Amino acid sequence: MYQIPLPEKYETMDSDAAIRQIRTRKEQIGSTLVILGHHYQRDEIIQFADFTGDSLKLSQIAAQQKEAEYIVFCGVHFMAESADILTSAKQKVILPDLTAGCSMADMAEIDQVEECWHYLEKQISGPNQLIPVTYVNSSAAIKAFCGRRSGMCCTSSNCRAIFEAVWQANPQAKILFLPDEHLGRNTAYRMGIPLEQMALWDPFEPGGGIPAGSFSRKRVILWKGYCSVHQEFTVEQIQKARAAEPQVKVIVHPECCFEVAQAADFVGSTDTIIKTIRAAEPGSSWVVGTEINLVNRLAGEMAAKNVKVRSLSGTACLCETMYRINLPHLCWVLDQIAEHIENPAQVPLVNRIVVEETIKKDARLALQRMLDITAAAQAVKPA
């Protein structure tokens, strides 16, 4: 999708003017507007968010806001797609900057995945059923692909529960995991699956770069994809942090590579990282392997509790595409919404994200299977 250039008045608007205008528009539009802010957004955007969270949580919250006709998602493209999939027909999802994409989601294109699937079907048959599982950090087309093939989505929080459900239903099943190799590898390994039973599919290599005769020994086929932010964290950074402060605790996101996850003290989703840091003992010190805006926000929050929090990396590990959503873009889309409400025939909505209905239907299947499995897993947990 093409992002039209911002009108000059927004390009030259200073922060104070943009903040005043955003506040005015929020009050003017009222309860028909909801602004969602992903954890990785900059603080100047988070201050206007009615809800903050990870991508799936925010999409679910949007669907619950029955009065809200306009959902402004301050995140990236696949997140806005998920919101459009889960919300009602009357709700309209808007992404402030259409160039806010996700490099990981872009690493699994639907044509590549279809080609991979057709190849794997020839290699895997009988009771060794092939089940596609996609991280929610993927396009609507990839979610729909999984939905059509008895597959499902997962998050970094429930990936293990999804894998367990697949293998409980069929112990001989093989999982094609999209698009983040690290989350899939780290999850499977912590479940006791050895690395030798995992294969890495490279979409730019014939046969994925995997010897054809080896599939019988594999339980998980990992797509060669990764998060550009979490890829930046290294074992050397962990070693350096511990050398400088032996008592420091290291917590990283499961999108980090296998070696980093193995070297860390804790591995967990964004929500797990937040909960772990907030529950930390006063006087403790933590280095965190995830996006810098969230780390800095936690550092400021925990300073008053005498808990030291800093980034694992010595450089700013920033989600650059998320960072493209700024005050001028947010101000612009709110102005457009307000003008559309006043004159819908003359002022079309800008930057609306609309998932085609057949894709939406199949993608919703993949999401619903995930939600059903997660609910069932939580229901059997001991009190």
N, C-alpha and C positions, 0 to 999 in steps of 0.2 A: 504494500500500500504506500501511496505517495503522501508525504507530509508537505502541505502547502506552506510557503514562507509566512512567517508571522508578519502582520502589518507593522509598519515602522513604529507606531506609537508604543507597541509592546516591546519591540527590540530596544527602544531607548528608555523604557520605563524604569525608574529606580525602584529599589526594593521596598522602600516605605510606601510609595504610591501604589505598588502592586498589592501590598499587604492590605492597605486600606480598601482598595477596590474589591479584593477577594472577600473580605469581611462583609462589605456592603452587599455583594451579590449573594453570599450565603444566606444572609438575613432576608434578602428580598425573595429568593427562590423558596426558602423555607423547607418544610418537611418532604417536599417532592424531590429534594436533592440529598444524596449521600456521597461523601468523599471517602474513599478507601486509601489507606497509606500502608504500603508494604514496609516491613521492618528495615529494609535496606535503603529506604528513601532518606534524603537529607532532612535535617531538622526543620528547615524553613517550609518544607512541604508537610511534614508530620504535624506541625502545629495546627493545620487546618483539617486533619483527618478526623472524621467522626468515629472511625474504627481503624485500628492497626492490627497487623498480624501477618501470617504467611499467606501464600497465594490461595490455597484451597479454603482456609478458614475465612478469608475475606470474601471469596465467592459465595460461600454458604451464608455468611452474614448478609450479603447483598440480597440474596434470595428471600431472606426473612423480613426485609424491610418493605412490607406490602404497600406502604404509602409512597415509597420512593420511585419516581418515574425515571429519574436521571441518576445513573451510577457513574461517578467519575472515578476511574481506577488509576491511582498513582502507583503504577507498577510497570510491567512490561507486557508485550503483546499476547503471549500465551495465557497470562493471568486474566487479561480482559476477555479473551476467548472463553476461558472457563466460566467467568462470570456470566457471559451471554448464554452459555449452555445451561447453567443452573437457574437463571432468573426467569421470570414470566415474560410472556409476549409483550406486555405493556411497558416493561422496563427497558431502558435504553442504556447501553454501556458505552462509555466514552473514554478514550485514552488520550491524555493531554498532548502527547507527542508520538506520532506513529513510527518514528525511528527508534523508539524504545523497544528493542527486541531482546532476544536472549541467544547468545552464541551457542549454548548447549542445545537448545531446542532446534536451532538451525542446522545442527550437525546430523540430524536424522530427517532427511527429506522423504516424502511419501513414496516417490518412485524408487528410491534406493531401498526402502524397507520392503516394498512389494517384491522387488527383485531378490532380495535376501530370502524372503519367505518362500518364494517359489523354489529356490535352490534348496533350502533346508527341508522342504516337504519331500523332495526326492531322496534326501539323505536319511530322513527320520520317518519311520512309519510304524504301524501296529500299535502295541501298548505304549510305546515311547511317544506319547502325544506331545506335540509342540504347543506351548501356551505362551502368547505374547503378554508381557507386562510392561507398561510404560510409566515412568516417573511422570508426575503431573507437570513437570517442567518440560513439556512437549507441546507440539501444535495440536489443534483440534483434529486435524487430519490423522495424526498418529493415534490419538485417543480413539477415534472412530475405527481405525484399522484394528485396534485391539478389541473394541466392542463387537465387531463383526465376526471375530474369530474366537469367541469364548474367553477372551482375555480381559484384562482389567488395568486400572491405574494403581499407583501407590504414591505415598509420600515418603519423606525420609523418616517420619515417625512410625509408619505402619508397614514399611517394606518387609520386615521380617514376618509379620502376621500374614501378609499376602503370599509370600513364598511358602509358609507353613500350610496355608489353605490349599495352594496348588498341589503340594506333595501329599497332603492328607487325602485329597480327592483321587490322586493317582501318583503313587510313589515312583513310578517310572517316567513321569512327565519331565520334559525338558523345557526350560524357561528361556525364551528370547527376551532379554532385558534391554529396554530402550530408555533414554539415549545416553545415560550416564554410566560409564563402565565402573567408576569408583564406588558409587552407592551400591551397585549390584554386587561387586566383588567383596566389599567390606561386609555387607549384610550376609552373603552366602558363607563367607569364611567364618564369621562369628556363629553361624549355625552348625559349623562342623564340616562344611563342604571344603575339601582340599583344593588348592589352586589348580592341581592337575585335572580336576573335573570341571574346570571353567575354560572357555575358549573366547578369544577376542575377535569379533567380526569387524574387519576393516572394509567399508563399502567401496573403497577405491582399489581393492585388490581382487583378482579373480578368485571366486569361491571364498571371498572374505579373508583370504590369506590363511585359511584353516585347511589342513590336509583332509581330504574327503573321507578317508577311512577312520578318522579319529572321533567322529561324532558319537559313536556308540558308547564312548567312555566319558562323554561330557554331560553334565546336568544343567549347566547354565551357559548360554551363549550371550556374551556381553557385547553391546554395540560400542564401537570406538568413538566415544564422545565424553565431554567433560565440561566443567564450569571453569571459565577463564579466571575467576576470582580464586576459587579454592585450589586450583592448579598451582598457584603461586607459593603455597606453603610447603616447607621442606623439613626433612629430618634435621638438617644442619641448624635450622632456626630453633628447633626444640632443644638440641644439644647446647646451643649458645645460651638460651634462656635458663637452662638448668645449671650451666656453669656459672652464670652470673648470680643466680639465686637458687640454691639447691632445694629449697622448700616449695618452690613455685609449682602450681598445678597447671597442667596443660589440657585444654579441652578444645576439640576440633569438630568440624562438621563432617558427616560421612561422605560428602562430595570430595573430600581431600583424598589424595592417593593412598594406596594400601600401606606403603611404608610409613607415612605420616600417621595414619590411623593406628597402626601397630605401636608406634613410639609414644603416642599420647596417653595421658592418664584416663581421659574420658572422651567418648565419641558420641555425638548426639545431634539431633535435629536442631533447627533454630529455636524451637520452643523449649527443647531440653536444655540447650545452652543457657537460655534466659532463666529458666527455673533453677538450674544448678548454680548459676552465679548469684541469683537473688537469695538462695539458701546458704550461701557460703558463710563460714565462720568469720567473725570480726578478726582482723589481723592477718587474714590469709591473702595470698597473692596469686593471681591467675593470668595466664596468657591464653588468648582465644584465637583460634584459627577459623575466622569467618569474616564477612564483609565489614569494612571499617566503620561505616555509619552506625551500625548496631553496636559494635564494640565500644565506640566512643560514647554512645548513649548509656550503655551499661556502666562504663567507667564513671561518668558523671553521677549516675544514680547511686552507685555503691560507695563512692568516696565518703559520703556522710556516715556510712556504716563501717568505716575503716577497713574496707576491702579494696585491694589494689587490682585493677583490671587494665590490661593493655593488649594490643594486637601482637600476635605471634610474629608477624612480619615487621621488619624495620621500615618497610615502605607502605604507602597507603594502598591496601587491597580494596579497590573501589569497583563496584559494579557500574561500569561506564555508561551502559545503555540506560540503566535505571536513573543515572545522574542527569540524563537529558531532560527529564521532567523537572522543570524549574518554575519559579514564580510567574514569569511572563506567559508561559504556556498554560499554566493553571488559570491565570487571570483571563486569558483569551477564551478558553473553552467555557468558563463560567459566564462571561459576557455574551457569548454566542447562545448559550442555553437560555439566558434571560431574554435575549432579543427574539429567540425562537418562540418562547412562550407568549410573548406579546404579539408576534406576527408570524405564525407557523407557515403560512403560505408563501411568504417572501424570504424568510430566513431559515435555511435548512440547518440541521444539526451538523456540526463538524466532527470529524474523527470518531464517528460511531463504529463500533466493532460489531459485525453481524456474521455469525456462523451460519452457513447454508443448512437448511432444515434436515436433509438426509445425513449430513455429517454430524449435526447436533444430536440427532436421535441416537446414532451409534456411539458417539462419544459419551452421551449421558449413560448408556448401558455400562460402559467401562467404569465410569465414575461410581455408578450405583452399586456395581458388584464390589468395588473397593469399600464403599461405605457399609454395605451389608456384612462383609467379612470382618471389618474392623469392629462393628457393633457386636457381632457374635463373639469375637475374641475378647472384647472387654467384658462381656456378660459372664464369661466363664472364669475370669480372674478371681482369685481368692480375695475376700474382703480384707 
